[in-house]
């Protein structure tokens, strides 16, 4: 299977999830939506942007991009994918806070933005950890087969 084909479900999921965030940000209140997972607003921002960070990283990781805009400063693909996912997720967090500023009974908050940034980092970190575990398992299996 082509690596880009494997990324298509992540592209679709990422776009759909970003649309969900936009929709929820457009509502005056999240009461009755079932989308307030945590009682604290900052925890909700952290959680929703961790998912976005995870999806963005997967989308970049499964795509053979050339990263001309980063240039030669970063050699390793996982670092480039992490950087790209963080930049895009953070920009989406900024746009989300700007959007909320114009929604009645909603407000922009710098602490929400910090929670968004941290959430994106956590999502990327989770994926990097899972990749490391997967790589270790594959390496261990290969060593067992050789013996």
C-alpha positions as a printed Julia matrix, in Angstrom:
147×3 Matrix{Float64}:
   0.0     0.0    0.0
   1.28    3.44  -0.93
   2.33    5.51   2.1
   0.21    8.45   0.94
  -2.86    6.22   0.69
  -2.38    5.2    4.32
  -2.4     8.87   5.28
  -5.77    9.65   3.66
  -7.85    8.46   6.65
  -5.72   10.69   8.9
  -6.21   13.66   6.56
  -9.97   13.14   6.62
 -10.0    12.59  10.4
  -7.86   15.68  11.01
 -10.06   17.89   8.84
 -13.25   16.5   10.38
 -11.87   16.97  13.89
 -10.78   20.56  13.13
 -14.32   21.19  11.83
 -15.72   19.77  15.09
 -13.52   22.13  17.1
 -14.72   25.04  14.94
 -18.36   23.99  15.42
 -17.99   23.69  19.19
 -16.24   27.08  19.3
 -19.19   28.59  17.43
 -21.65   27.59  20.13
 -22.49   30.04  22.88
 -22.35   27.23  25.41
 -21.31   23.59  25.44
 -24.06   22.72  27.91
 -26.14   19.84  26.64
 -23.68   18.83  23.91
 -21.94   16.17  25.98
 -18.63   17.62  24.79
 -17.5    19.02  28.15
 -15.38   16.03  29.11
 -13.69   17.72  32.06
 -15.13   20.21  34.56
 -12.27   22.65  33.95
 -12.25   24.61  30.7
  -8.44   24.43  30.4
  -8.52   20.63  30.69
 -11.03   20.49  27.82
  -8.73   22.65  25.67
  -5.75   20.44  26.57
  -7.65   17.25  25.74
  -9.17   18.44  22.45
  -5.87   19.84  21.15
  -3.95   16.72  22.24
  -6.19   14.77  19.88
  -5.58   17.36  17.15
  -1.79   17.14  17.7
  -1.93   13.36  17.48
  -3.91   13.46  14.23
  -1.69   16.14  12.69
   1.48   14.21  13.55
   0.06   11.03  11.98
  -0.92   12.95   8.85
   2.57   14.4    8.46
   4.34   11.16   9.44
   2.56    9.12   6.78
   3.19   11.69   4.03
   6.47   11.83   2.09
   6.84   15.62   2.2
  10.06   17.37   1.22
   9.82   20.13   3.86
  11.42   22.77   1.65
  10.24   25.48   4.05
  12.28   23.96   6.9
  15.26   23.38   4.65
  18.28   21.44   5.75
  18.26   22.62   9.37
  16.39   19.51  10.47
  17.45   16.13   9.09
  15.28   13.57  10.93
  11.75   13.07   9.58
  10.1    12.57  12.99
  11.47   15.91  14.17
  10.23   17.62  11.0
   6.82   16.0   11.39
   6.65   17.01  15.05
   7.66   20.57  14.25
   5.15   20.83  11.4
   2.33   19.35  13.49
   3.11   21.73  16.36
   3.19   24.8   14.1
  -0.06   23.9   12.34
  -1.83   22.86  15.58
  -0.69   26.04  17.32
  -1.87   28.22  14.45
  -5.23   26.47  14.6
  -5.34   27.18  18.35
  -4.7    30.88  17.68
  -7.42   30.96  15.02
  -9.79   29.17  17.43
  -9.24   31.8   20.13
  -9.72   34.62  17.62
 -12.92   32.92  16.43
 -14.23   32.58  20.01
 -13.69   36.3   20.55
 -16.5    37.0   18.07
 -18.96   34.41  19.43
 -21.57   35.82  21.84
 -21.05   34.73  25.47
 -17.6    33.3   24.59
 -14.22   34.91  25.09
 -10.6    34.58  24.06
  -8.16   33.72  26.78
  -4.37   33.52  26.73
  -4.5    30.59  29.17
  -6.78   28.73  26.74
  -4.15   29.31  24.08
  -1.43   27.95  26.38
  -3.6    24.88  27.03
  -4.05   24.47  23.26
  -0.28   24.62  22.67
   0.42   22.16  25.5
  -2.31   19.86  24.21
  -0.75   19.76  20.74
   2.63   18.96  22.33
   1.11   16.18  24.44
  -0.58   14.62  21.39
   2.7    14.69  19.46
   4.55   13.28  22.47
   2.08   10.41  22.77
   2.61    9.5   19.11
   6.41    9.69  19.44
   6.22    7.43  22.49
   3.99    4.94  20.65
   6.38    4.94  17.68
   9.3     4.27  19.99
   7.48    1.37  21.67
   6.47   -0.04  18.28
  10.04    0.25  17.0
  11.36   -1.5   20.09
   8.84   -4.33  19.69
   9.73   -4.8   16.01
  13.46   -4.83  16.84
  12.9    -7.38  19.62
  10.87   -9.64  17.3
  13.57   -9.43  14.6
  16.24  -10.47  17.15
  14.1   -13.42  18.3
  13.65  -14.61  14.71
  17.41  -14.48  14.06
  18.13  -16.68  17.06
